[in-house]
Amino acid sequence: MQANSKFSDIATITLGIVCPMANEQDTACHFVKEVLQHCHGFAQVRFFAILDRVSRDRTKDLLEQVSVHTPELCVIWAPENRCVVDAYVRGYQEAIAAGCDWILEIDAGYSHRPQDIPQFFHKMLEGYDCVFGSRFCRGGSMTGDWKRYWVSYGGSMLANLILGTKLKDMTSGFELFQRDALIQVLQKGLRSRGHFFQTEIKFYCHQFKIAEVPIQYKVLSNSVNQSVVKEALTNLGILAKERWQKRK
């Protein structure tokens, strides 16, 4: 199954960039500018920076100052967010409502490299519905805390085994979607309230034409604890049950 919208020329495409941010006053403004530098040639580009009460420094104020002379930047204040998933979903919704044809998700703080962005566009122009960044395919890498590496790598292997998926990286959050594909994923609903939602999204995308591109990922914090792992395993079990019910 494929999404409805296909494009062969980025000059006809509106690109939406979804990027939750929090407590990144030292890098946020430069990061936005650098990301936009790698997104040339589109009919229009919109950068949605999503912030909520988790951010307690001057990130929001600084970005609002930049937005005055950077029309591509939309600073979204979402105090109602209760978890990290809410921030991403709010960004998706903003991009969809703005009529974006392609929606790029990227993490701030330089854990994802802006210079890796163009390869997503090149791959999407080949006719894919979703392109996922992969730390574990040829050319990809993950540096930093070794525990995070094995949790991510092992989690990807386990998810593939249980869900029948075949991606080398099931937990990455650097990805590009066709608008229609993302809409269909969101309509299914995301159960996870933690970072496992990235795996959930990829499971729902298996019906589309998907591809992976190598990315270089830098671990900035060790945010994986026992509660996160427990939540992931619980939701993995729910997805597995859903998969087997559909096969009956």
MIMARDO-914074 format. One record per residue (C-alpha): residue in three letters; z, y, x. Coordinates in steps of 0.02 Angstrom, whole numbers, plus 50000, padded with zeros to 5 digits. Example, Ala and Ser with C-alpha at 12.3 -4.5 7.8 and 13.67 -1.06 7.14 Angstrom:
REM residues 2
ALA503904977550615;SER503574994750684;
REM end
This chain:
REM residues 248
MET500005000050000;GLN499615017550060;ALA500125035050008;ASN498855045449914;SER498555059650036;LYS497465057550191;PHE496925071050312;SER495735071650459;ASP495965089650515;ILE497665097750543;ALA496895114750507;THR496985109950323;ILE498785103650329;THR500445112050291;LEU501785105050405;GLY503625105050360;ILE504935102250495;VAL506645096050438;CYS508065098950561;PRO509925098350514;MET510975108850633;ALA512815111350667;ASN513805120150805;GLU512295122650916;GLN512345141250950;ASP511905138651134;THR510255129651101;ALA509735131850919;CYS508625147250935;HIS507715141351090;PHE507505124051013;VAL506655131250858;LYS505465141450964;GLU505035126751076;VAL504715115150927;LEU503555128050849;GLN502605129551013;HIS502125111150995;CYS501535113050815;HIS499955123450833;GLY498345121850733;PHE499065118950559;ALA498615129050406;GLN500465133250392;VAL502095127750474;ARG503825128850397;PHE505395124950495;PHE506875120750383;ALA508525122350476;ILE509875114550366;LEU511665120250393;ASP513285116850301;ARG515155118650322;VAL515175106650470;SER514435120850572;ARG515855132650621;ASP515095142950760;ARG513735156450758;THR512245144650737;LYS511845150750561;ASP511985169150604;LEU510905167550759;LEU509555157850667;GLU509525170650528;GLN509225184050658;VAL507775174150730;SER507045171250556;VAL506785190050534;HIS505355189650660;THR504925171050645;PRO504155168550472;GLU504015149750499;LEU505915147950504;CYS506875144950342;VAL508765144350362;ILE509505133850222;TRP511375135450188;ALA511985119950095;PRO513895120650079;GLU513845107049947;ASN513355093850076;ARG514635079950091;CYS513865069750231;VAL512465069650358;VAL511285061150236;ASP511455075650114;ALA510845087450250;TYR509275077250284;VAL508895074650100;ARG509085093250067;GLY507825096350204;TYR506615083650132;GLN506775091749961;GLU506475109150030;ALA504905103350121;ILE504225094349969;ALA504585109249856;ALA503665120549979;GLY502115109649960;CYS502115102750137;ASP500815089150165;TRP501655081650319;ILE503525081650347;LEU504225079850522;GLU506055075350548;ILE506845079650714;ASP508635081250776;ALA509215097350858;GLY510145099351022;TYR508735091651125;SER509235073751089;HIS507415073051034;ARG506145081551149;PRO504975094351071;GLN503605089251193;ASP503545072051110;ILE502975079750945;PRO501065080750966;GLN500865061850981;PHE501535060150803;PHE500115071150741;HIS498795061850839;LYS499375045250768;MET499485051750590;LEU497695057850600;GLU497185039750626;GLY497625036650444;TYR499455031650445;ASP500685035950307;CYS502235036350419;VAL502435037550607;PHE504125033050683;GLY504785037750853;SER505345022550952;ARG506545021851099;PHE506215003351125;CYS504325001851124;ARG503295003151284;GLY503505020651356;GLY505085024651258;SER506825026851329;MET508635030451283;THR509835038151407;GLY511695041451393;ASP513105030951323;TRP512705012551352;LYS513675007251196;ARG512525017751087;TYR511035009551170;TRP511604991951127;VAL512154996750952;SER510445004350917;TYR509464990551002;GLY510504976550928;GLY510494984950758;SER508594985650761;MET508454967250804;LEU509704962350668;ALA508844973250537;ASN507144965850578;LEU507854948250566;ILE508704950950399;LEU507474962850316;GLY505854955350378;THR505314971750457;LYS504404972450623;LEU504784989350700;LYS505484989750876;ASP506655004050830;MET507445003550657;THR508745017150685;SER507815031850760;GLY507815048550666;PHE506235056150744;GLU504835053050618;LEU503345060050524;PHE502925056550341;GLN501475059450225;ARG502155069350078;ASP501785055849948;ALA502595042250052;LEU504205052150072;ILE504255056149887;GLN504135037649845;VAL505525033549968;LEU506685046649895;GLN506345040449719;LYS507105023849770;GLY508735032549814;LEU509705031449977;ARG511345022049963;SER511975024650140;ARG513075039650175;GLY512945037350364;HIS511585035750495;PHE511065018750427;PHE510005028550303;GLN508665029250439;THR508535010250431;GLU508535011050242;ILE507065023150245;LYS506085012050363;PHE506394997050252;TYR505685006450103;CYS504185011850207;HIS503634994050248;GLN502424994950101;PHE501475009150185;LYS500345009750337;ILE501585013450476;ALA501555015350665;GLU502745018750810;VAL502565030750956;PRO503685031051111;ILE505035044351125;GLN506325048751256;TYR508025050251174;LYS509595057751251;VAL511285052551181;LEU512315068351160;SER513845060951076;ASN514605044051039;SER514695045550849;VAL514625026850816;ASN516345019950770;GLN516965004850673;SER516805013450504;VAL514995017950541;VAL514595000050592;LYS515494993050439;GLU514535004650323;ALA512904999650405;LEU513244981050387;THR513734983250204;ASN512124992450164;LEU511114980150267;GLY511784966450155;ILE511294976249999;LEU509514978650063;ALA509404960150108;LYS509934955449932;GLU508644967449861;ARG507304959749970;TRP507684941849917;GLN507774946549733;LYS506014953649743;ARG505394937449822;LYS506004926649679;
REM end
